[in-house]
Amino acid sequence: MSRLLSNGLTLGPDGVISGTPVTMGTFSGTITATNTALPDATQTFSIVIGQALAEIAVEQPPGTNLTDGSASINCGRVIVGSSSSPIIFTVKNLGVGDLTGLAVTKDGTHANDFTVGTLGATTLTSGNSTTFSVTFAPGTTGSRTAAIHIASNDGDENPFDIMLSGTGTIAPTVFTWAAAVTGSWNDATNWTDDQAIGIAPNAAGQANYSLNFNLSGVYTATHNLSAGFQLNQLNFAGSSATLAGNSLSFSANTAGNYTSPPPVPTASLSPAMMAAPCGSIRQAPIRPSA
């Protein structure tokens, strides 16, 4: 060989160059192989040793890679005055050099509706990762948008840009039992709501609530009424219902009171307040009137 290799590299007797270079630059030369039975063979080479590069990758959710500049994360529908659960982003270094200068900024039309959490680290060595969170708290109803930008020393993705969106909505007031199965009022999966948020009614209800039990079959919707439950309408469609509970009572919107046991409703009952130490609503198959 006519010239030394970079420090850290060696040429083996089999002609293979191996090792980890520690000196940057261009190294070239000629390798000559000798054989007593054959003419000598020569091979020229040139090796360029550059700086070890970092390579950023961003995932949300974990295991799903985002694309710089085109990634968009929808934070869902959130009631104005409340916040979403934190959305976790994972930042990884897939390169061999250190990923440094990590920082997250935000901008956009509704940037104040999105809160960016603190990065777990500002430097990542090769193969390591860190996380940060984004929380959505809409200031008003309607579509809300912003963007986040992840700065680093990545050669071609600095910054790494991600669009954010979400929808601010009013609190739901109409809740419909989702399936003809027994379950608890406190379980959001048992309900659909008029704002498509996916929550259960408040434990104590509200004066403008409407609760709908529209599915035929035999099932029980249970709720602890020790603190009372306020609502505007309790609707049963297509079947009769049995209202059971200890001292269950209804206070009507207009004059008159209904006390336990109340009349069996065949379509709907429109009370303002329902209260009982413990109670349930049981929907039974259609049965003829007495």
PyMOL commands that set and color helices and strands:
alter all, ss='L'
color gray80, all
select helices_A, chain A and resi 111-113+188-190
alter helices_A, ss='H'
color red, helices_A
select strands_A, chain A and resi 9-11+17-19+25-35+38-49+56-59+71-79+87-93+103-107+114-116+129-136+142-151+160-169+174-177+183-184+191-193+210-213+219-223+229-230+233-236+241-245+249-252+257-259+268-269+271-275+279-283
alter strands_A, ss='S'
color yellow, strands_A
deselect
rebuild
show_as cartoon
